[in-house]
């Protein structure tokens, strides 16, 4: 279980009934994208704002889809077998665009991936209008952290999700969360597609919120076996 710190509030695009705190929910008028699995009826994105504590001041933790996409929502691309390479140590910092090899686990599935933050794109507050966040997003600007996942091991990682990506502000502190479930075209976050074996690649995205006076200047992956503040960083 990841450490939880109490000095942040989380903006989440999900109906977080299990959070155990008071939430405010509003629905988008658009239907969810067809990326959602056929086994789970698509639902319009919802926005739930809560003052529940978030990891270390606001780690980027985009939520996985409610179930695995039928046939794979993300577009995996074939490639030559990817070597495992050396595993990145906690605290490793690389440049945006560089790939880092690391262990990966999702439930009982364990493997090895090469992960690279490919770009950090500044969004517009208007991008969030349809989510009806109201004052919860006042004074905040969304940033979209785009990243690429490549299977660098021998385990089939079909339908798993690579999340636990958070934004880092210009001063090194953590950006606020914006967790997404459902359709959000500006920053799609899908499970890995069917047949995601060695050498296959796919892309995903996480949303971070920055005060208008600052910016999201980096990102940190803190999924298992890493922890908050001791993950792999891109700057």
Secondary structure, DSSP 8 states (H G I E B T S, - for coil): -----SS--EEEES--GGG-S--EEEE-SS---TTS-TTS-----EEEEE----GGGT-------SS--TT-SS--B--S---------TT-EE-TT-EEEEEEEETTEEEEEEEEEEEEEE--GGGGGGGT-GGGGTTEEEEEEEEEEEE-SSS--TT-----EEEEETTS-B-EEEEE-S--TTS------TT--TT-EEEEEEEEEEETTS-EEEEEE--TT-BTTBSEEE-
